[in-house]
Amino acid sequence: MIFGSLSGKGNIMANHTFDQYIRKEMIINVAINVLINCAIIWFVKKDAGPISAGGEAGFQVDILATSFLLFFIMSLVVISIHRVRFRAGKLPEFHHNAKNWRHKLFGRLPYSVWLLALGFALFALLVFAPITLGLLVVFGISEFSPVTYTVFKGVWVAVLVAIMNRTIIEAAIIRILPD
């Protein structure tokens, strides 16, 4: 199935492929999320001294909270924007492959923007946060300076958002395809 022809609108972006569109969206999404997360962590922790792993103000709690909140809020925004763009016929062609395991899975996900966002947030909390915290333990990192933690968090957010951007967009639009 071709996405553009299913939208019922003739205003499909003719000069961009879906992959190019995803790359553009990923760059924008990464930049926004890195700026927001780095600004928050910098202004909250810049005068706090070393940031240790444990405790209420430790980076372990921050990574857990950020994993959940980052993907919950980002998914709400990205899913909503792409459903509106789809309905307006402003997405490039997307080829839905009924045999692709990811597309099959996305087709079974709930339609609700809130439930999808909650699902992505729980995925990040249960997968990305433990991997991150585990790697920090393996490398023996138990403390960050505020500057180092801000840089770490910026890189970490950039990588996670880049990894999940396409998945969130595809999940948003596959679920609204007519059968």
Beta strands, then each sheet from edge to edge (+ up, - down):
strand 1: 51-52
strand 2: 143-144
sheet 1: 1+ 2-
end
